[in-house]
């Protein structure tokens, strides 16, 4: 499949590309939802140590993403396609994902924690092999400003389906293990891992094949240097990435906290399924709405509107401090409506940023942009989960091993609620303050000569 220039993207290209989000959405959702809970409430690892293990895996992920980005750019130059990296990640991820949730309980807390650290780090590396070139593809599939919005809007529809499928279906699969929590997590990991890998493998077919060219070898140091170079020279990229990473922190905290809210605030472990249905149902409906809003008022204003909606909805969840109950599904649904725009619109702005940079610095750097973007997104999501573990530890959360009964003190319940409501709302507000400096508009691409001279620092 090749690029289409300024023409209309074929439906098969859009559909095949969007299918990759079934895998990326699944991987972003399921570990974020259940992994910390698995560590604290099945393996019996203290919340702070669980957060540290996850943080170590994510730090590695952040370090490797820019390197994968530049290697992907080199592979594109040598082979004419980014497909090889995407295929490798698709094939490796299911194996390591299954191993992450296959810890023999008799190993104990220390060995079990190290098992998860190694297996999940390998899983995250495999995911990056796919995700980094995948993020680079929109800038190479079309040069049209509007077609990118169309492409990414459909992708977010599939992403929303993936979040619903894995967010609701993963815990449902886990419950099939009954009293045997190990079996439940293993079954969940097998089904989810294979589905994630298959979706990503099918999507790798969309990688366009271009003209091979000579490109110098790039080592580890050069990879980081080029990553820093794109951050230094592209003001639009810095602003967009920081805003998106902050929003990743907000959504990461809510995602990691959903299971705790279901279990300890709503007193129903299975309620996490209904939380995800409430979140993603509106996201599916509003993805085309935000596309229409973007066409009318611009991607930038649409992004602000969707973020404000999400932030207000999150703040409304503080009512659980007074009276937790079924009413929480309404603000969660409003957050879901905002979440659709928060995902689709910045991701459709990323290829605009790459094109803007290419006007003055030449094309062929989409991979390094994708690597730095993925590192920033990963940092945000990981920080959200890590902050949750800090809040849990500070508020006195009691961890447990599989099958053990515990009672949480009121301060722990308060901590869970605040991490699920006030924390995301405050971070969303910070992201909007950052985004005020984003300079690109559609006119920058309708008048490329002006774009090539403006908005650089």
Residue pairs with C-beta under 8 A, 6 or more apart in sequence:
1 12
1 13
1 16
1 205
1 206
1 207
1 208
1 209
2 208
2 209
2 210
3 140
3 141
3 142
3 143
3 208
3 210
4 10
4 13
4 141
4 142
4 144
4 147
5 142
5 143
5 144
6 142
6 143
6 144
6 147
7 142
7 144
7 147
8 147
9 141
9 142
9 144
9 147
9 150
9 151
13 141
13 206
14 150
14 151
14 154
15 154
16 202
16 203
16 205
16 206
17 137
17 138
17 141
17 151
17 155
17 203
17 206
18 151
18 154
18 155
18 157
18 158
18 203
19 158
19 199
19 202
19 203
20 130
20 134
20 155
20 199
20 200
20 202
20 203
20 204
20 206
21 155
21 156
21 158
21 159
21 162
22 158
22 161
22 162
22 165
22 195
22 196
22 199
23 90
23 93
23 130
23 162
23 195
23 196
23 197
23 198
23 199
23 200
23 203
24 127
24 130
24 131
24 134
24 159
24 162
24 200
25 158
25 159
25 160
25 161
25 162
25 163
25 166
26 162
26 165
26 166
26 192
26 195
26 196
26 199
27 93
27 97
27 123
27 127
27 196
28 163
28 381
29 162
29 163
29 166
29 167
29 170
29 255
30 166
30 167
30 170
30 188
30 192
31 100
31 120
31 123
32 252
32 255
32 256
32 381
32 385
33 166
33 167
33 170
33 171
33 255
33 256
33 258
33 259
33 272
34 170
34 171
34 174
34 185
34 188
34 259
35 54
35 100
35 116
35 120
36 47
36 50
36 51
36 54
36 256
36 385
36 388
36 389
37 259
37 260
38 101
38 116
38 185
39 45
39 49
39 50
39 53
39 54
39 113
39 116
40 46
40 47
40 50
40 392
40 397
40 399
40 400
41 399
41 400
41 402
42 105
42 181
42 182
42 185
42 401
42 402
43 103
43 105
43 109
43 112
43 113
43 116
43 401
43 402
44 109
44 399
44 400
44 401
44 402
44 404
45 53
45 109
45 112
45 113
45 399
46 393
46 399
47 389
47 392
47 393
47 397
47 399
48 389
48 390
48 393
49 113
50 113
50 389
50 399
51 385
51 386
51 388
51 389
51 390
51 393
53 113
53 116
53 117
53 120
54 120
54 382
54 385
54 386
54 389
55 382
55 386
56 117
56 121
57 117
57 120
57 121
57 124
58 124
58 378
58 379
58 381
58 382
59 382
60 121
60 124
60 125
61 121
61 124
61 125
61 127
61 128
61 375
61 378
61 382
62 375
62 378
62 379
62 382
63 375
64 125
64 128
65 128
65 132
65 371
65 372
65 374
65 375
65 378
66 223
66 224
66 226
66 227
66 368
66 371
66 372
66 375
67 220
67 223
67 224
67 371
68 85
68 128
68 129
68 132
68 133
68 367
68 371
69 132
69 136
69 223
69 226
69 227
69 367
69 368
69 369
69 370
69 371
69 372
69 374
70 218
70 222
70 223
70 226
70 227
70 367
70 368
70 371
71 85
71 218
71 223
71 367
72 82
72 85
72 132
72 133
72 136
72 367
72 370
72 371
73 136
73 215
73 364
73 365
73 366
73 367
73 368
74 215
74 217
74 218
75 81
75 82
75 84
75 85
76 82
76 133
76 210
76 364
76 367
77 212
77 213
77 214
77 215
77 364
78 212
78 215
79 212
80 209
80 210
80 211
80 212
81 207
81 208
81 209
81 210
82 133
82 136
82 137
82 207
82 367
83 204
83 205
83 207
83 209
85 129
85 130
85 132
85 133
86 129
86 130
86 133
86 134
86 200
86 203
86 204
86 207
87 201
87 204
88 126
88 129
88 130
89 126
89 127
89 128
89 129
89 130
89 131
89 200
90 130
90 197
90 198
90 200
90 201
90 204
91 197
91 201
92 122
92 126
92 129
93 123
93 126
93 127
93 130
93 193
93 196
93 197
93 200
94 193
94 194
94 196
94 197
95 193
96 119
96 120
96 122
96 123
96 126
97 123
97 189
97 192
97 193
97 196
98 186
98 189
98 190
98 193
99 115
99 119
99 122
99 123
100 116
100 119
100 120
100 123
100 189
101 185
101 186
101 188
101 189
102 119
102 186
102 189
103 112
103 115
103 116
103 182
104 112
105 112
105 182
105 401
105 402
107 115
124 378
128 374
130 200
130 204
131 370
131 374
132 367
132 370
132 371
132 374
133 207
133 367
133 370
134 200
134 203
134 370
135 347
135 350
135 369
135 370
135 373
135 374
136 354
136 366
136 367
136 369
136 370
137 206
137 207
137 208
137 366
138 148
138 151
138 152
138 347
138 348
138 350
138 351
139 148
139 350
139 351
139 354
139 355
139 358
139 366
139 369
140 208
140 210
140 366
141 151
141 206
141 208
142 148
142 151
143 355
145 352
145 442
145 445
145 446
146 295
148 348
148 351
148 352
149 291
149 294
149 295
149 299
149 344
149 345
149 348
150 291
151 348
152 344
152 345
152 347
152 348
153 287
153 288
153 290
153 291
153 344
153 348
155 344
155 347
156 283
156 287
156 340
156 343
156 344
156 347
157 284
157 287
157 288
159 343
160 280
160 283
160 284
160 287
160 340
161 280
161 284
162 199
163 276
163 279
163 280
163 283
164 276
164 277
164 279
164 280
164 281
164 284
166 192
167 258
167 272
167 273
167 276
167 279
167 280
168 272
168 273
168 276
168 277
168 280
169 192
170 188
170 192
171 188
171 259
171 269
171 270
171 272
171 273
172 273
173 184
173 187
173 188
173 191
173 192
174 181
174 184
174 185
174 187
174 188
175 184
175 270
176 184
176 187
177 183
177 184
177 185
177 186
177 187
178 184
179 403
181 402
181 403
182 402
213 364
215 364
218 226
223 368
223 371
226 365
226 368
227 368
227 371
227 372
227 375
230 237
230 357
230 365
230 368
230 369
230 372
231 237
231 238
231 241
231 372
233 357
233 361
233 456
234 353
234 356
234 357
234 456
235 437
235 439
235 455
235 456
235 457
236 352
236 353
236 356
236 438
236 439
236 440
236 455
237 353
237 357
237 369
237 372
239 434
239 435
239 437
239 438
239 439
240 346
240 349
240 350
240 353
240 435
240 438
241 372
241 373
241 376
242 376
242 431
242 434
243 346
243 431
243 432
243 434
243 435
243 438
244 346
244 373
244 376
244 377
244 380
244 431
245 376
245 377
245 379
245 380
246 380
246 427
246 428
246 430
246 431
246 434
247 307
247 342
247 346
247 380
247 427
247 428
247 431
248 376
248 377
248 378
248 379
248 380
248 381
248 383
248 384
249 380
249 381
249 383
249 384
249 387
249 427
250 310
250 314
250 384
250 423
250 424
250 425
250 427
250 428
250 431
251 339
251 342
251 381
251 384
251 424
252 380
252 381
252 382
252 383
252 384
252 385
253 384
253 385
253 387
253 388
253 419
253 420
253 423
253 424
253 427
254 314
254 335
254 384
254 420
254 424
255 381
255 384
255 385
256 384
256 385
256 388
257 388
257 416
257 419
257 420
258 272
258 275
258 276
258 420
259 269
259 272
260 388
260 392
260 416
260 420
261 271
261 272
261 275
261 320
261 328
261 416
261 417
261 420
262 268
262 269
262 270
262 271
262 272
262 275
263 269
263 272
264 408
264 412
264 413
264 416
265 320
265 324
265 413
265 416
265 417
266 324
266 325
266 328
274 329
275 328
275 329
275 332
278 329
278 330
278 332
278 333
278 336
279 332
279 333
279 335
279 336
279 339
280 336
281 333
281 336
282 333
282 334
282 336
282 337
282 340
283 336
283 337
283 339
283 340
284 340
285 337
286 336
286 337
286 338
286 340
286 341
287 340
287 344
289 337
289 340
290 302
290 306
290 340
290 341
290 344
290 345
291 344
293 301
293 302
293 305
293 341
294 302
294 345
294 348
298 441
298 442
299 345
299 348
299 349
299 352
300 345
300 349
300 435
300 438
300 440
300 441
302 341
302 345
303 341
303 342
303 345
303 346
303 349
303 435
304 432
304 435
305 341
306 337
306 338
306 339
306 340
306 341
306 342
306 345
307 338
307 341
307 342
307 428
307 431
307 432
307 435
308 338
308 428
308 432
309 334
309 335
309 337
309 338
309 341
310 334
310 335
310 338
310 339
310 342
310 424
310 428
311 338
311 424
311 425
311 428
311 429
311 432
312 334
312 425
313 331
313 332
313 333
313 334
313 335
313 338
314 331
314 335
314 420
314 421
314 422
314 424
314 425
314 428
315 421
315 422
315 425
316 331
316 334
316 421
317 328
317 331
317 332
317 417
317 420
317 421
318 417
318 418
318 421
318 422
319 327
319 328
320 328
320 417
320 420
320 421
321 414
321 417
321 418
324 417
349 438
349 440
350 369
350 373
351 366
352 440
352 444
352 445
353 369
353 440
354 365
354 366
354 369
355 445
356 440
356 444
356 445
356 451
356 455
357 365
357 369
358 364
358 365
359 448
359 451
359 452
360 452
360 453
360 456
387 419
387 423
388 419
391 415
391 416
391 418
391 419
391 423
392 412
392 415
392 416
392 419
394 415
395 411
395 412
395 414
395 415
395 416
396 408
396 409
396 411
396 412
396 415
397 408
397 412
397 415
397 416
398 406
398 407
398 408
398 409
398 412
399 406
400 406
439 454
439 455
440 451
440 455
443 450
444 450
444 451
444 454
444 455
445 451
